């Protein structure tokens, strides 16, 4: 299942970055921590893969530092990536104010 349109919408897109609006009404939040929803880490990884247009083949390192909490205004989240080699991508995910909320090095 693609998460675009279900969990997020692309607000802005560049060559190696994209800003997305998290959709707080997503059904994902009804099943994940009801009453105090946070964006599941697995969906952050899937969003990143959708945005870079690659399939995840493995992860070398994934760290989640600050949770992405849905809000009525649909928070903006920025994804930035670089390809280190044909099969390796480094991805950073930022909340507004440039707070790092996730960092991953993945095999694609």
N, C-alpha and C positions, 0 to 999 in steps of 0.2 A: 504494500500500500504506500502510495506517495503521500507525504505529509504536507506538501504544498497545497494550500487551499483548505486543509483540514486543521493544521496546527499553526501555519504561518502563511504570510503573503510577502512577496518581495516588494520592498519599498524603494530600493535603489540598488543598482547593480553596476559594478566596474569589472575590469579584466581579472583582477585577483582579489576581489572583495564583493560583498553584498550585505545590504542592511535589510533585515526582515522585521515585520511586525508580527508579534506573537498574538494569536487569536484566543482570547481568554474563554470564549464560548466553546472551544474545541471539546469534543467528547472524551478526549484523552484525559482531561482534568477531572471528569466525573468519576473515573476509576482509580486515579492516582492521588493519594493523600487527600480524600475529601475533607473539606473544612480548612485545609492549609495546603492548597495545591502548589506543587513545584513541577517544573518541566523535567521529565525523566531524562537521565543522562543518555540512554540509548536513543532517544529521539533527537537529542542535540547532535549526536554522531550521525544519525541518518540525515538530518537537515544539512549538515556539512557535506555529506556525500552527494546529496541531490544538487547542492549549489555548485560544487566543483565538477559535477558531471562524471563522476567515477564510481565504481563499485568498491566497497570495502573488502579487501582480501585478508587483512590482519591489522593488528594494532601493536605498535612498538611502545607507545607511552600515551596514556590519556589521564588528564587531571582535571577535576572539576573543583573550582575554588569558591565560587559564589553561586547560589541557586538562581535560576531564572524563574521568578514568581510572576504569574499572569496578573494583570491588573485591568481595570475597566478600559483604560486608554490603549491597551495592547502595547506593551513595551517594545521599543526598537532594540534589536540585537544585531551587532555587526560581526560578520565572519570575514576573516582575512586569511589567505592561504598562499603558500609558495610550494613549488614542486622542486624537491632537492635532487631527484633523479626520476627516471621514467616510472618507477614503482613506489616512490615515497613522497608524501605530502605532509607539510607542517601546517596546522590550522590553529588559529587563535580566535576566540570568541569573546566579544566585549559587550558589556552593558553600557547604557548611556553614561557619559562621564569617563569613558575609556577604562572602566573597571574590568579587569580580566576575569572572566567567569569560567573559561575552559581553555585548555591547550591540549593538542593532540598531535602525535606523529603517527601516521597511518600508512599501511601498505595498500596501494591501489592498483 
